[in-house]
Amino acid sequence: MKPDASCQSYFVERASRSMKPSDFEAPSCLNSQELAQALEQMWRERRKPELAALASEFARIAGLAHSIEEEEGEVSPFLYVLF
């Protein structure tokens, strides 16, 4: 990918100039299947079929990274605690 010499500008006029709270809200995905569906839908809407095809793989990898730690009652020695 390189600059297009025939292009005068890469500026794109935005449809909306201000953001709304909904722009920062994302639906919750309770499991990897919901995440895969949400990713696939988003990428299809944005015309990115090459990413949509990989949605289930991304969700599977995200599931591997997800872990819930049990609270032990003690603060890790690697954390700085303010009293």
Order of alpha helices (4+ residues) and beta strands (2+ residues): alpha-alpha-alpha
